[in-house]
Amino acid sequence: MQLIFHGGAKALEDDFPFDASKWSGLLEMIGRDRGQVIFPSAEAAEARQEEFVALVREWVRA
């Protein structure tokens, strides 16, 4: 399962106020305001559910 996070329909020209280093090992940044999370299985997603929910909340706030 792959999930893509983005800061909007178009790439942002300004800095994106999100500290991706906090989420290393879960989130891979693929652009200044784009990231991806890949879970190899449903079990892997379930095991990291709390961390993933926290990531989503922080991303939305940014």
Backbone bond lengths (Angstrom), bond angles and torsions (degrees), N, CA, C in turn:
res aa  C-N    CA-C-N  psi(-1)  N-CA   C-N-CA  omega(-1)  CA-C   N-CA-C  phi
1 M - - - 1.447 - - 1.523 107.50 -
2 Q 1.310 116.78 129.04 1.456 122.51 179.07 1.518 108.71 -121.06
3 L 1.327 115.85 132.90 1.460 121.30 177.38 1.514 107.90 -122.80
4 I 1.317 116.11 134.09 1.451 122.53 179.70 1.531 108.59 -106.81
5 F 1.315 115.61 132.02 1.464 122.79 176.07 1.532 106.97 -109.48
6 H 1.332 117.31 139.96 1.453 119.49 176.73 1.515 109.70 -146.79
7 G 1.316 114.84 160.26 1.456 120.76 -178.04 1.518 113.46 -90.76
8 G 1.314 117.73 1.80 1.458 121.57 179.41 1.517 109.99 157.30
9 A 1.308 116.07 177.20 1.468 120.72 -177.96 1.523 111.48 -65.14
10 K 1.326 116.78 -35.00 1.457 122.00 177.72 1.524 108.47 -111.93
11 A 1.320 115.80 150.58 1.465 119.85 177.63 1.522 109.54 -59.97
12 L 1.322 115.93 138.95 1.458 120.91 179.89 1.520 110.16 -75.14
13 E 1.316 116.03 140.97 1.459 120.21 176.75 1.519 110.70 -86.34
14 D 1.310 117.60 -29.89 1.458 122.19 178.22 1.525 109.31 -85.72
15 D 1.319 115.18 166.05 1.462 119.50 176.34 1.521 109.91 -62.89
16 F 1.311 114.96 143.40 1.467 121.31 178.14 1.530 106.66 -93.77
17 P 1.325 118.85 119.83 1.470 121.88 -173.12 1.537 112.95 -79.92
18 F 1.308 115.38 67.38 1.462 119.89 -177.57 1.524 108.22 -138.50
19 D 1.331 117.01 129.04 1.461 121.61 179.87 1.523 109.76 -92.75
20 A 1.320 115.80 93.03 1.464 121.35 -176.62 1.528 112.00 -70.76
21 S 1.331 118.13 -23.45 1.464 120.26 -177.76 1.530 111.63 -61.50
22 K 1.301 116.31 -26.86 1.469 121.72 178.24 1.530 111.70 -64.99
23 W 1.308 116.71 -22.69 1.466 122.03 -172.98 1.529 112.77 -112.08
24 S 1.331 117.62 17.56 1.463 119.25 -179.68 1.524 109.53 -59.30
25 G 1.298 115.25 142.98 1.453 120.34 -175.70 1.523 112.87 92.41
26 L 1.317 116.26 -15.46 1.468 120.93 176.49 1.525 109.89 -120.48
27 L 1.323 116.18 -48.62 1.461 122.27 -176.87 1.523 109.71 -107.93
28 E 1.321 115.75 131.71 1.460 121.34 173.40 1.521 107.53 -111.83
29 M 1.311 116.98 121.06 1.457 120.51 178.23 1.526 108.65 -76.70
30 I 1.322 116.00 131.80 1.465 121.62 -179.41 1.530 110.23 -120.10
31 G 1.306 116.27 15.20 1.453 124.38 178.91 1.510 107.83 176.01
32 R 1.338 116.75 174.90 1.475 119.09 -179.72 1.524 112.28 -61.91
33 D 1.309 116.22 -35.65 1.467 120.71 -177.72 1.524 111.33 -128.43
34 R 1.323 115.90 28.96 1.464 121.62 179.97 1.521 109.14 -134.67
35 G 1.313 115.61 139.12 1.456 120.39 177.93 1.518 110.16 -146.12
36 Q 1.312 115.22 165.97 1.458 119.14 177.55 1.526 109.73 -139.99
37 V 1.305 113.57 148.54 1.455 122.52 173.49 1.525 106.00 -122.73
38 I 1.308 115.93 130.76 1.465 120.71 178.67 1.522 108.59 -122.68
39 F 1.308 115.55 123.59 1.457 122.21 173.32 1.525 107.50 -108.55
40 P 1.326 118.27 123.71 1.458 120.20 -178.87 1.528 114.06 -70.58
41 S 1.333 116.21 -18.37 1.466 119.59 -178.44 1.529 109.54 -157.51
42 A 1.319 115.40 165.86 1.461 120.58 175.91 1.521 110.58 -63.16
43 E 1.320 116.48 -34.52 1.462 120.92 179.31 1.523 110.53 -64.98
44 A 1.327 116.95 -41.07 1.463 121.01 178.45 1.528 110.42 -64.45
45 A 1.329 116.97 -40.37 1.463 121.35 177.58 1.520 110.63 -64.00
46 E 1.297 116.85 -43.07 1.460 120.87 179.95 1.527 111.02 -64.51
47 A 1.311 117.19 -38.84 1.462 121.50 -178.59 1.533 111.69 -65.84
48 R 1.330 117.58 -27.13 1.472 121.14 -177.46 1.523 111.90 -112.04
49 Q 1.324 116.61 20.25 1.460 121.65 -174.77 1.527 112.71 -57.21
50 E 1.316 118.07 -48.49 1.466 120.04 -177.68 1.521 111.35 -61.98
51 E 1.331 116.82 -43.80 1.457 121.33 179.31 1.538 110.26 -64.26
52 F 1.327 116.75 -40.28 1.459 121.11 179.85 1.523 111.10 -64.76
53 V 1.314 117.59 -43.56 1.469 121.30 179.18 1.528 109.73 -62.13
54 A 1.319 118.02 -41.16 1.456 121.52 177.61 1.533 110.76 -63.18
55 L 1.324 117.06 -40.48 1.464 121.52 176.62 1.527 110.88 -60.59
56 V 1.318 117.36 -47.89 1.466 121.68 179.93 1.526 110.21 -58.96
57 R 1.314 117.72 -44.83 1.472 121.04 -179.67 1.518 111.01 -61.51
58 E 1.338 116.61 -44.00 1.460 119.56 -179.84 1.530 111.29 -67.51
59 W 1.327 117.76 -40.08 1.465 121.38 179.09 1.531 110.08 -61.03
60 V 1.315 116.91 -44.58 1.469 120.79 -178.61 1.525 110.88 -63.41
61 R 1.329 116.71 -37.25 1.462 120.10 178.92 1.527 111.90 -68.00
62 A 1.337 117.16 -28.36 1.482 120.68 -178.48 1.508 108.26 -71.02
